[in-house]
Amino acid sequence: MKKLFATSLIIILALTLSVSTLSAAEWPAERDIRYVVPYEPGGLSDITARLLGEVIREEEMWDWEVSDFVVTNIAGASAGNAMVEVRDADPDGSMLLHHHTSFITHMAFGVRDWSYEEFTPIAMLFEVPQVAFALPDTWEDFNEYVEYVKDNPGETTFAGSSLGGGTHMMGEMLLDAAGIRDDLQYVAHGGGGPMTAAMLGEEDEMAVTQAPTVLPPYPDGDFEILAVSSEERLDSLPEVPTFAELGYELPLTTTHRMGVWGPPDMDEELVEEIAAFFEEVVTSETFKERAADQGLFVNYQDGETLREYFEQDEETIYQLIDEYNLDE
């Protein structure tokens, strides 16, 4: 009797493990998926997450009759509110985080004392250059703005999004390279949307942000882009020079690598299945064409490579913060 019971128990356990393993790799398995943007609408993360959603729908990559792929904004605490919610979610793939290298810079600037290591890296999607921009016809070029600041110290402001993010890092490096870091006030507006609203309201004279935030149609021609951080000019902005062309040598040409992240302890097969889905999306011709229009550089990599990129970036960013005394 005991032998029969033990045998039955082993069979039940084996079947349970088999079903568990199978279901772990079935994604989305008739569940709505919340794809979380950790910022307000209107910024890089929101724009690019919704671009993914548009391509998924147009290319019919999702069975909408079974479940939804829902882009969800959870703003606040310099991306911290969304990070906590995804970190503490069930590791079943039903809640994913759309986040970038600001994971590192936020920790490096002391915004929080934990970072990407708390999450499961699923896939890297693309890299994002920064741009300097102003209202149309305000400056002849970026160098004219620099000269004005030097001639009028303390009278101008330079806008960015949240403190401690990759945009803040790029802004500080650019201002230092231009020799005007001590001649103006850097203003962080809490996100790409509020920052562009402040610029439209003429609260600031110049700003730096990720290219998709101010390239048409987000918004459509409201700003004039004066320089880009990438090593080469963008195909969508062939007339706009790089910072290097203007004489500003920056240690980093991009401060944002966008990735997909999940809660800790996700099943490996599940991670691979989700990664394969996002690979299909970002390598589609539709996404690549629209990404180029927005100044994005598609660079799909798996989760392990995403982690390796972040480890390398972390070392570089901490060195730069120390070099530029940005932690003071």
C-alpha positions as CSV (number, residue, x, y, z in Angstrom):
1,M,0.0,0.0,0.0
2,K,2.8,2.4,0.9
3,K,4.7,1.5,-2.3
4,L,1.6,2.2,-4.3
5,F,1.1,5.6,-2.6
6,A,4.7,6.6,-3.1
7,T,4.5,5.6,-6.8
8,S,1.3,7.6,-7.2
9,L,2.8,10.6,-5.5
10,I,5.8,10.5,-7.9
11,I,3.6,10.3,-10.9
12,I,1.5,13.2,-9.6
13,L,4.6,15.3,-9.0
14,A,6.0,14.5,-12.4
15,L,2.7,15.5,-14.1
16,T,2.6,18.7,-12.0
17,L,6.1,19.7,-13.0
18,S,5.4,18.8,-16.6
19,V,2.3,21.0,-16.7
20,S,4.1,23.8,-14.8
21,T,7.0,23.8,-17.3
22,L,4.6,23.7,-20.3
23,S,2.4,26.5,-19.0
24,A,5.5,28.6,-18.1
25,A,6.5,28.8,-21.8
26,E,3.0,29.5,-23.1
27,W,2.9,33.3,-23.4
28,P,0.7,35.2,-23.2
29,A,-1.6,32.2,-22.4
30,E,-4.8,34.2,-22.7
31,R,-3.7,36.8,-20.2
32,D,-3.6,40.5,-20.8
33,I,-0.1,41.8,-20.8
34,R,0.7,45.2,-19.2
35,Y,3.7,46.8,-20.9
36,V,4.7,49.4,-18.3
37,V,6.2,52.8,-19.2
38,P,7.8,54.3,-16.1
39,Y,7.2,58.0,-17.1
40,E,4.4,60.4,-18.0
41,P,3.0,60.4,-21.6
42,G,4.9,62.3,-24.2
43,G,8.5,61.3,-23.5
44,L,10.9,58.8,-25.1
45,S,9.6,55.7,-23.2
46,D,6.0,56.5,-23.9
47,I,6.5,57.3,-27.5
48,T,8.6,54.2,-28.3
49,A,6.4,51.8,-26.3
50,R,3.3,53.0,-28.2
51,L,5.3,52.7,-31.4
52,L,5.8,49.0,-30.5
53,G,2.1,48.7,-29.8
54,E,1.2,50.2,-33.2
55,V,3.5,47.9,-35.1
56,I,2.2,44.9,-33.2
57,R,-1.4,45.8,-34.1
58,E,-0.7,46.7,-37.7
59,E,1.4,43.6,-38.4
60,E,-1.2,41.4,-36.7
61,M,1.4,40.0,-34.3
62,W,-1.1,39.6,-31.5
63,D,-4.3,37.6,-31.0
64,W,-6.5,40.5,-29.7
65,E,-9.5,38.2,-29.4
66,V,-7.6,36.2,-26.7
67,S,-5.9,38.9,-24.8
68,D,-4.6,42.5,-24.8
69,F,-1.2,44.1,-25.0
70,V,-1.7,47.2,-23.0
71,V,0.8,50.0,-22.8
72,T,0.4,51.4,-19.3
73,N,2.0,54.6,-17.8
74,I,3.0,54.4,-14.2
75,A,4.8,57.6,-13.5
76,G,6.5,59.1,-10.5
77,A,9.6,58.9,-8.3
78,S,11.9,59.2,-11.3
79,A,10.6,55.9,-12.7
80,G,10.6,54.3,-9.3
81,N,6.9,53.7,-8.9
82,A,6.8,51.6,-12.1
83,M,10.0,49.8,-11.2
84,V,8.6,48.8,-7.8
85,E,5.3,47.6,-9.3
86,V,7.0,45.4,-11.9
87,R,9.7,44.2,-9.5
88,D,7.0,43.0,-7.1
89,A,4.7,41.5,-9.8
90,D,4.2,37.8,-10.4
91,P,7.0,36.4,-12.6
92,D,4.5,35.1,-15.2
93,G,5.2,37.6,-17.9
94,S,1.9,39.5,-17.5
95,M,3.7,42.7,-16.4
96,L,6.9,43.9,-18.2
97,L,8.9,47.1,-17.9
98,H,10.0,49.3,-20.9
99,H,13.1,50.9,-19.5
100,H,16.6,52.1,-20.4
101,T,20.0,53.1,-19.2
102,S,18.5,55.6,-16.6
103,F,18.4,52.5,-14.4
104,I,22.1,53.1,-14.0
105,T,22.3,56.9,-13.9
106,H,19.5,57.1,-11.3
107,M,21.4,54.9,-8.9
108,A,24.7,56.6,-9.8
109,F,23.2,60.1,-8.9
110,G,21.7,58.7,-5.7
111,V,18.0,58.7,-6.7
112,R,17.8,55.1,-5.4
113,D,20.2,52.4,-4.2
114,W,19.0,49.6,-6.4
115,S,18.9,49.1,-10.2
116,Y,18.6,46.7,-13.1
117,E,20.0,43.8,-11.1
118,E,16.6,43.5,-9.4
119,F,14.9,42.5,-12.7
120,T,15.0,39.7,-15.2
121,P,16.6,41.1,-18.5
122,I,14.5,39.9,-21.4
123,A,15.8,41.7,-24.5
124,M,17.5,44.9,-25.7
125,L,15.5,46.7,-28.4
126,F,17.2,49.8,-29.7
127,E,19.6,52.7,-28.8
128,V,18.6,56.3,-28.7
129,P,20.7,59.5,-29.5
130,Q,20.1,62.8,-27.8
131,V,19.4,66.1,-29.5
132,A,19.7,69.7,-28.4
133,F,16.6,71.7,-29.4
134,A,14.9,75.1,-29.1
135,L,11.9,77.0,-30.4
136,P,12.1,77.7,-34.1
137,D,14.2,80.8,-35.2
138,T,15.5,81.4,-31.6
139,W,19.2,80.7,-32.4
140,E,21.2,80.5,-35.6
141,D,22.8,77.4,-34.4
142,F,23.9,75.7,-31.1
143,N,27.2,77.6,-31.1
144,E,25.3,81.0,-31.1
145,Y,23.4,79.8,-27.9
146,V,26.7,78.9,-26.3
147,E,28.2,82.3,-27.0
148,Y,25.1,84.0,-25.7
149,V,25.4,82.1,-22.4
150,K,29.0,83.0,-22.1
151,D,28.2,86.7,-22.7
152,N,25.2,86.6,-20.3
153,P,26.1,84.3,-17.4
154,G,23.3,83.4,-15.0
155,E,20.6,84.7,-17.3
156,T,19.6,81.5,-19.1
157,T,18.3,78.0,-18.3
158,F,18.9,74.7,-19.9
159,A,16.1,72.2,-19.7
160,G,16.1,68.4,-19.3
161,S,13.6,65.8,-18.1
162,S,14.2,64.0,-14.7
163,L,17.2,64.4,-12.5
164,G,19.6,61.5,-12.5
165,G,18.6,60.0,-15.9
166,G,20.6,59.5,-19.1
167,T,19.3,62.9,-20.4
168,H,20.7,64.6,-17.3
169,M,24.0,62.9,-17.9
170,M,24.1,64.0,-21.6
171,G,23.1,67.5,-20.6
172,E,25.9,67.8,-18.1
173,M,28.5,66.4,-20.4
174,L,27.4,68.8,-23.2
175,L,27.4,71.9,-21.0
176,D,30.8,70.9,-19.6
177,A,32.3,70.4,-23.1
178,A,30.9,73.7,-24.2
179,G,32.4,75.4,-21.2
180,I,29.1,76.9,-19.9
181,R,28.1,74.5,-17.1
182,D,28.6,77.2,-14.4
183,D,27.0,80.0,-16.4
184,L,23.4,78.8,-16.4
185,Q,20.8,76.8,-14.5
186,Y,20.0,73.2,-15.4
187,V,16.2,72.7,-14.9
188,A,14.7,69.2,-14.7
189,H,11.0,69.0,-15.4
190,G,10.2,65.5,-14.3
191,G,9.7,63.9,-17.7
192,G,9.8,64.4,-21.5
193,G,6.2,65.6,-21.7
194,P,6.5,68.3,-19.0
195,M,9.9,69.4,-20.4
196,T,8.5,70.0,-24.0
197,A,5.5,71.8,-22.5
198,A,7.9,74.1,-20.6
199,M,9.9,74.7,-23.8
200,L,6.7,75.6,-25.7
201,G,5.8,77.9,-22.9
202,E,9.2,79.7,-23.3
203,E,10.3,78.8,-19.8
204,D,13.7,77.7,-21.0
205,E,15.9,78.8,-23.9
206,M,17.5,75.4,-24.8
207,A,17.0,71.8,-23.9
208,V,18.4,68.3,-24.5
209,T,16.3,65.2,-24.9
210,Q,16.0,61.9,-26.7
211,A,15.4,62.3,-30.5
212,P,11.9,60.7,-30.6
213,T,10.6,63.1,-28.0
214,V,10.9,66.1,-30.4
215,L,11.0,64.6,-33.9
216,P,7.7,64.9,-35.9
217,P,5.1,63.8,-35.4
218,Y,5.8,64.0,-31.6
219,P,5.3,67.0,-31.9
220,D,5.0,68.1,-35.5
221,G,7.5,70.8,-36.3
222,D,7.1,72.7,-33.0
223,F,10.9,72.7,-32.3
224,E,14.1,73.2,-34.1
225,I,16.8,70.6,-33.6
226,L,20.3,72.1,-33.6
227,A,22.6,69.2,-32.9
228,V,22.6,65.4,-32.3
229,S,24.8,63.2,-30.0
230,S,25.2,60.3,-32.4
231,E,28.5,59.6,-34.1
232,E,27.0,60.3,-37.5
233,R,24.1,62.5,-38.6
234,L,20.7,60.9,-38.5
235,D,19.1,59.8,-41.7
236,S,15.9,61.7,-40.7
237,L,17.9,64.9,-39.9
238,P,20.6,65.0,-42.6
239,E,21.1,68.8,-42.2
240,V,21.6,68.7,-38.5
241,P,25.3,68.5,-37.3
242,T,26.5,66.2,-34.6
243,F,28.0,67.6,-31.3
244,A,31.4,66.4,-32.5
245,E,31.1,68.3,-35.8
246,L,30.5,71.5,-33.7
247,G,33.6,70.8,-31.7
248,Y,32.1,69.2,-28.6
249,E,33.8,65.8,-27.9
250,L,31.6,63.7,-25.6
251,P,32.6,60.4,-23.9
252,L,29.2,58.9,-24.7
253,T,27.3,59.4,-28.0
254,T,24.2,57.6,-26.6
255,T,23.0,57.4,-23.0
256,H,19.9,55.3,-23.6
257,R,19.7,51.6,-24.4
258,M,16.0,50.5,-24.3
259,G,15.3,47.1,-23.0
260,V,12.4,44.9,-21.9
261,W,12.6,43.8,-18.2
262,G,10.5,41.5,-16.1
263,P,10.2,40.6,-12.4
264,P,12.9,38.6,-10.8
265,D,13.0,34.8,-11.0
266,M,11.2,34.4,-14.3
267,D,11.2,31.0,-16.0
268,E,14.0,30.7,-18.6
269,E,11.7,29.3,-21.3
270,L,9.2,32.0,-20.7
271,V,11.9,34.7,-21.0
272,E,13.1,33.2,-24.3
273,E,9.5,33.1,-25.7
274,I,8.9,36.8,-24.8
275,A,12.3,37.8,-26.2
276,A,11.5,36.0,-29.5
277,F,8.3,38.0,-29.7
278,F,10.0,41.3,-29.3
279,E,12.7,40.3,-31.7
280,E,10.0,39.7,-34.3
281,V,8.6,43.2,-33.6
282,V,11.7,45.3,-33.7
283,T,13.3,43.5,-36.7
284,S,10.2,43.8,-38.8
285,E,10.5,46.2,-41.8
286,T,7.6,48.3,-40.5
287,F,9.3,48.9,-37.1
288,K,12.8,49.5,-38.6
289,E,11.4,52.1,-41.0
290,R,9.6,54.0,-38.3
291,A,12.5,53.7,-35.9
292,A,14.8,55.3,-38.5
293,D,12.3,58.2,-38.8
294,Q,12.5,58.7,-35.1
295,G,16.3,58.5,-34.9
296,L,16.4,55.1,-33.2
297,F,19.1,52.6,-33.9
298,V,17.5,49.1,-33.8
299,N,19.9,46.7,-31.9
300,Y,18.1,43.6,-30.8
301,Q,20.0,41.5,-28.3
302,D,18.9,38.8,-25.9
303,G,18.6,39.3,-22.1
304,E,22.0,38.1,-21.2
305,T,23.6,40.5,-23.7
306,L,21.4,43.3,-22.4
307,R,22.8,42.6,-18.9
308,E,26.4,42.7,-20.2
309,Y,25.8,46.0,-22.0
310,F,24.4,47.5,-18.8
311,E,27.4,46.2,-16.8
312,Q,29.8,47.9,-19.2
313,D,27.7,51.1,-19.3
314,E,27.6,51.1,-15.5
315,E,31.4,51.2,-15.3
316,T,31.6,53.9,-17.9
317,I,28.9,56.1,-16.3
318,Y,30.4,55.9,-12.8
319,Q,33.8,56.9,-14.2
320,L,32.2,59.9,-16.0
321,I,30.3,61.0,-12.9
322,D,33.5,61.0,-11.0
323,E,35.4,62.8,-13.8
324,Y,32.8,65.5,-14.1
325,N,32.1,65.8,-10.4
326,L,28.4,65.2,-11.1
327,D,27.8,63.6,-7.7
328,E,28.6,66.8,-5.8
